[in-house]
Amino acid sequence: MKLQPIRSYLSHWLNQVDEHSIHSPFFFDFYKNVIKKSRKAPTHSQIEALRSSLVSNNTEVATEDLGAGSHINPNGKKSIADIAKNSLSPEGISQLYQHIIRYNDSKYIVELGTSMGLNTLYLAEKKDAQVYTFEGSKALANIALTHFELFEKQNIQIIEGNIDSTLAEFLQNPKKINFALLDANHRYEPTMRYFNLLVRRFNDKSILVVDDIHWSEEMEKAWKELYQHKLVYGSIDLFRCGVLFFDPALNKQHFVLSL
């Protein structure tokens, strides 16, 4: 048994605070109107029906390097059900992402790590937003594209290929990113590299979410460096994911909260 996840969970549990300990007006409002409301959000029946069908689909697909956080053997083939069970965000996390982009009225969204596109579909529910999603696995990109077509989403652009090259090319466009989700390669070095690329296209109101921040010692190291970064002025550790804010008015505040 690996002790690191247990230690991480206990540390988070011991350090988390509730709304009564949040004295910052901004973070109190964010907790009340984003985190708490996302818990009570009604189920998106169509997307969740798709999730249910995926976790029971035993069709095998070729798997490529899906990143350390996928928990998937990168060699050979895996069933769609196994990939869905190990790589898809839980419904509550997808709902949280959707609430965040509504909160800061995101119009220009970047997602690193499409997987089979369920988070992407949640993000694309905001009809005035354009979602650019990056996926390194051709098999997963094709599955996701099928789902986008099924839902008739016109505001999603999937960018297939090695994110190490496709992201740098994409960011030649100077347009500011309102929201970014980092859920691709769950290792220290790629996480820091993607952050340093993305942060050039953020403004004061941009929000970055990093998935699986306690998945490994590498990811915990990355998370600690990210929330202490000189350009990050506020952060929330929700255990499953971390949320970073870039507004200097927040004055370097960090909170450990529960979902």
SEDRENVEX-50060 format. One line per 10 residues: their letters; for each residue x, y, z of C-alpha. Coordinates in steps of 0.1 Angstrom, whole numbers, plus 2048, in hexadecimal, padded with zeros to 3 digits. Layout:
<martors>
A> X Y Z; ...
</martors>
This chain:
<martors>
MKLQPIRSYL> 800 800 800; 80D 822 7F7; 80F 839 815; 812 85A 802; 7EC 85D 7F9; 7E2 855 81D; 7FB 86F 82B; 7EE 889 812; 7CA 883 81B; 7D0 885 840
SHWLNQVDEH> 7E4 8A5 83C; 7C9 8B4 828; 7AE 8AA 841; 7C2 8B8 85E; 7C9 8D9 84C; 7A8 8E0 83B; 792 8FC 847; 76D 905 843; 75C 924 837; 75D 934 85A
SIHSPFFFDF> 783 935 858; 784 947 836; 788 96C 83E; 78F 977 81A; 770 984 80A; 77B 977 7E8; 782 954 7F4; 763 953 80A; 74E 95C 7EB; 760 942 7D6
YKNVIKKSRK> 75A 927 7EF; 736 930 7F3; 72C 936 7CF; 743 91D 7BD; 74E 901 7D3; 72F 8FD 7E8; 717 902 7CB; 729 8E9 7B6; 722 8CE 7D0; 6FD 8D4 7CC
APTHSQIEAL> 6FC 8D8 7A7; 6E2 8C3 795; 6EF 8A6 781; 6F5 8AB 75C; 6E2 88D 752; 6EF 88A 72E; 714 88D 736; 710 876 754; 6FD 85C 73F; 71C 85D 728
RSSLVSNNTE> 732 857 745; 71E 839 750; 720 82B 72D; 746 82F 72C; 74C 81E 74D; 73A 7FF 740; 749 7FF 71E; 763 7E3 71A; 76E 7EC 6F7; 794 7EC 6F6
VATEDLGAGS> 7A8 809 6E8; 7CD 80E 6E3; 7DC 822 6FF; 7F8 83B 6FB; 80B 84F 716; 7EE 85D 729; 803 86D 745; 80C 861 768; 7EB 86C 777; 7D6 856 761
HINPNGKKSI> 7DF 836 774; 7DE 824 753; 7F9 80D 745; 806 820 726; 80D 7FF 713; 7F5 7EA 6FF; 7CF 7EE 701; 7B7 7F8 71C; 791 7F6 71D; 77D 817 71B
ADIAKNSLSP> 76E 80D 73D; 790 80B 74E; 79B 82C 73F; 77A 83C 74A; 77D 82F 76D; 7A1 83B 771; 7A3 85B 75D; 781 86D 75E; 77B 887 779; 75F 880 791
EGISQLYQHI> 73E 892 789; 743 8A9 7A7; 765 8B5 79A; 756 8BB 777; 73A 8CF 787; 754 8E3 79A; 767 8EC 77A; 746 8F7 76A; 73E 90E 788; 761 91E 787
IRYNDSKYIV> 75E 928 762; 73C 937 769; 749 949 787; 764 95B 774; 750 95C 754; 76B 949 740; 76A 94E 71B; 78C 93F 711; 792 91D 721; 7B0 905 71E
ELGTSMGLNT> 7AF 8E1 729; 7CE 8CC 72A; 7C4 8A7 729; 7A3 8A1 717; 7A0 87C 71F; 77E 872 712; 770 895 714; 758 896 732; 769 8B3 743; 76A 8C4 721
LYLAEKKDAQ> 745 8C0 71D; 73E 8CF 73F; 754 8ED 736; 743 8F1 714; 721 8F4 725; 72A 919 728; 71E 922 706; 732 942 702; 753 931 70A; 76B 922 6F2
VYTFEGSKAL> 77D 903 6FF; 79E 8F8 6F2; 7A7 8D5 6FE; 7C8 8C3 6FA; 7CC 89D 6F8; 7EB 889 6F1; 7DA 868 6EA; 7CB 863 6C8; 7B3 848 6D4; 7A6 85E 6F0
ANIALTHFEL> 7A4 87D 6D9; 78F 869 6C1; 777 85D 6DC; 774 880 6EA; 76D 88F 6C8; 751 876 6C3; 742 882 6E4; 745 8A6 6DA; 732 89F 6B9; 718 88B 6CC
FEKQNIQIIE> 711 8A9 6E2; 713 8C0 6C4; 72D 8D7 6D4; 739 8F2 6BE; 74E 904 6D8; 768 8E9 6DD; 789 8E5 6C9; 79D 8C6 6D1; 7C3 8C9 6CB; 7D2 8A6 6C7
GNIDSTLAEF> 7F7 89E 6CB; 814 8A1 6E3; 80A 8BE 6FB; 82F 8C6 6FF; 82E 8D4 6DB; 809 8DC 6D4; 805 8F2 6F3; 823 908 6EC; 817 90D 6C8; 7F4 915 6D3
LQNPKKINFA> 800 92F 6EC; 810 943 6D0; 7ED 953 6D0; 7EF 970 6E9; 7CB 96D 6F4; 7C6 96B 719; 7BA 94B 729; 79D 94E 742; 79E 92B 74F; 7B6 90E 74B
LLDANHRYEP> 7B4 8EA 757; 7D4 8D7 75B; 7CB 8B2 75A; 7E4 8A2 742; 806 895 74D; 806 891 772; 82B 894 778; 840 8B0 787; 853 8BC 769; 837 8BD 74F
TMRYFNLLVR> 820 8CD 769; 838 8EA 76F; 840 8ED 74A; 81B 8F0 740; 815 909 75C; 832 91F 750; 824 91F 72D; 800 926 737; 808 941 751; 814 958 735
RFNDKSILVV> 7F0 959 728; 7DF 960 749; 7D2 981 756; 7C8 98B 77A; 7A6 97A 777; 7B2 959 768; 7AE 939 77C; 7C3 919 778; 7B8 8F7 786; 7D2 8DC 78B
DDIHWSEEME> 7C4 8B9 78E; 7D1 89D 7A5; 7E7 8B3 7B9; 7EC 898 7D4; 7EE 87B 7BC; 814 876 7C1; 832 886 7D3; 83B 895 7B1; 819 8A6 7AE; 81A 8B2 7D2
KAWKELYQHK> 83C 8C2 7CB; 82E 8D3 7AC; 80F 8DF 7BE; 823 8EE 7DA; 839 901 7C2; 81B 90C 7AE; 808 91C 7CB; 827 92D 7D7; 830 93A 7B4; 836 95F 7B2
LVYGSIDLFR> 81A 964 799; 800 951 7AE; 7EE 967 7C7; 7D4 94F 7D4; 7CE 929 7D6; 7B6 90F 7E2; 7C0 8EB 7E9; 7A1 8D5 7E5; 7B5 8B5 7E7; 7AA 8A6 7C6
CGVLFFDPAL> 7B4 8C6 7B4; 7C3 8E8 7BB; 7B6 90A 7AF; 7CE 927 7A8; 7C6 94C 7A5; 7DC 968 796; 7CD 988 7A4; 7E7 99C 7B9; 7CA 9AA 7CE; 7C7 987 7DE
NKQHFVLSL> 7E8 98D 7F0; 7F6 969 7F1; 7DA 956 802; 7D9 930 804; 7BC 91A 810; 7B7 8F5 816; 792 8EE 811; 77C 8D0 80C; 766 8CA 7EE
</martors>
